[in-house]
C-alpha cells in the first residue's frame, strides 16, 4: 500500500448512529473522528512574494517545523498528526479527539515561533471537526485517469498536471471560517471562546473587544510543558524573548499597516513602538 493510501486510511472517519439496546430511543448521532485542527499560514505572503525570497523562507520554515514534529516527536499512533498544504498555509489535524486542547495550542505556539526565526510571522486558528477521505466523490473520469496514471495525487492533463487532494472536512472549514471572521488583524492565534476553556491558563488570552465569540492566545508569552517538550525533542519553537524580537524586526522591516501592528502587539501584550 502506498504512503498516500496509508495516510488516508488513518484519516478515514465515518458517521454512525450509536444505539443502546436498553434505551427506549437511540441516542443522537455521533461524529466519529471529531478532532482538533490548526490552520496556519504566512502573514502577508503575497506582498512578501514580490520582495525577494522572504515568503519562501517563511513557508520553508513552516514546512520544516511540521515535518520535525511528525518525525521527531509525534510519531506514534496515539499522537500522530496529519498535515496538508493549501497554498501558503497548512491544515494540521490530530488523529483522535482530545478533550483538552493544550497539546494543540502548544503546537500552534511552537510553529508560530519557529516561523518567526525566518523573518516571517504566521497567523493561526484552532478549531475542531471531521477530516475524511473524499476521493470516492471524484467523478468517474478522474478515477479512471488516476488508475491509468498510477497515482492518487495527480493526473495528467495532456502534457500538464492536475493535483488532487483527497481529504476534506469541517476541521479545515471551521478553522478557516474562524480565522476569517475574527476582525483583528495581525499575527494572532485565534480559538473560539467556547473552546478556550479546554486550554489551560498557561496560555495567556483575551477575548476580542465587541466580539466575545473570539479568544486570542498570546503565542509569544505562553509557557507550558508541551511547548518545552516540543522545543527540546523536535527543535521547534523558541524563547519568548526571541519571538518578541522577531515581531519588532518584522514591523521595522515590512512597515505593515497600523491596524496590523496594533492587533499583533495587543494580542501578545507588547507595547506600540515609539515613532
Order of alpha helices (4+ residues) and beta strands (2+ residues): alpha-beta-beta-beta-alpha-alpha-beta-beta-alpha-beta-beta-alpha-beta-beta-beta-alpha-beta-alpha-beta-beta-alpha-alpha-alpha
